[in-house]
Amino acid sequence: QVMLVESGGGLVQAGGSLRLSCAASQIDLSSYTMGWFRQAPGKEREFIAAISSGGSSTEYGDSVKGRFTISRDNAKNTVTLQMNSLNSEDTAVYYCAAGRYVWTQRTQTAAYAYWGPGTQVTVSS
């Protein structure tokens, strides 16, 4: 059974940083576009970042450009989201997702076949 598991969430003060990781089992992530999304209470799931299967291309949502960085290590089958300059609007549950041959639809939740359970990020002001 394919599993994605996020880690690294928690409580951080505004202006601080967190590093989220997504580990996979029963799936070779090197063939997949990887995405990070987030969902705050009462809001729709929001695209945060995506990285192509080989890691050569990335894209970011407007709300996190210049503050967040997505990277991947295909040898370790992991994807990371470095989050800097966090503010209260970044408070949400963060999800990693994997999709095959979906780069043209990378910002769409429906493009991704596999999802992790999410990790909570709370930014205190």
N, C-alpha and C positions, 0 to 999 in steps of 0.2 A: 504494500500500500504506500503510495506516494505521500510523503509528509514534508511540509515546510514549517519551521518553527522559528519565530522571532524571539530575540532576547535583547536586553540592554535598556529597556524602558525603565521609567521611574519618575521620581520627583526632582525637579531642578528649578533653581531660581532664574528669573528673567535675566537674559544676557549670558546664560550659561550654555553648556554644550552637552550633548549626549551622542553616543555611538550605538546605533542599532545594528544587529546582525541577523541574518536569515540563514539558517542551516537546513540542508535538505537530505532526505534519505529516500532510497528506492527511486531516484531520478537523477539523471546526469544533467546538471544545470547548464553545461557548456553548449547545449543545443537550444537553449531557451532564452528568449527575452525575459528580463526580470524587471518587475516594477514594484514601487512602493506607493501605497495609498494610505489615506487616513480618513477617519470618520469621527467627527465630534457629535455629541448628543444633539439629536434633533436635526442633524444635517446629513446631506448625501455624502457618500464616499467620494473623496477628492483625490485626484491624481497628484502625486508628489514628484516622482522621478522614475525614469526607466533607463535601462542600459541594454545594449544589444548583446547578442550571445557571445561574441568575441571580445566585447568590452570597448570597441573602438568608437561607439556612438552613445551619447547620453542625451537626455532631455529632462527638463525640469518644469514643474508648474510655476506660474508667475509668482505665487505667494512665497516660494522658497528659493528662487533664483538668487545666487550669490551667497546664500547662507548654508545650503545643504549640498552634499556631494555624495553621489552614488558610485560605488566601485564593486568589483567582483574579483574573486579568486577561484577560477575554475578548477584549479588543482585541489583546492580544499572544499570545493562545492558549496561556496558561501557567497553571500552578497551583503554589502555593508552600506549603511546610510549614516554619514557623519552630519550631525546637525549642530550648527553654531548660531550664536546670537538668537537664542530662543526667546520667544515672547508668549504671552498668555494665549494668543490666537493659535499657537501650535499645539495646544492641549487637545489630545485626541487619542483614539486607539489607532495604532499604526500596523499596517498589514503588508507583508511581502507577497508577491504573486509571480507565477511562472506561466509563460505562454510560448507556444512554438509557432514560428512564422507569423508573428503578430506585430512586427515593427511598425508597419503602416497604421496600426490601430493601437499603438502603445499607450495612449492616454485613456483608453476605454476599458472599464472594468470587465465588460463582456468578452474581451479578447483573451483574458487569462483563464487557463483551465484549472490551475492549482493555487490555493490560498493557504496561508498560515492562519492560526487562530487569533493573531493580533497581540500586541503588547501596548500597555497603557503608558502614555507620556503625559505628565502633568507639569505645567510650568507655572510657578507661583510668582506673582508680581510684587 
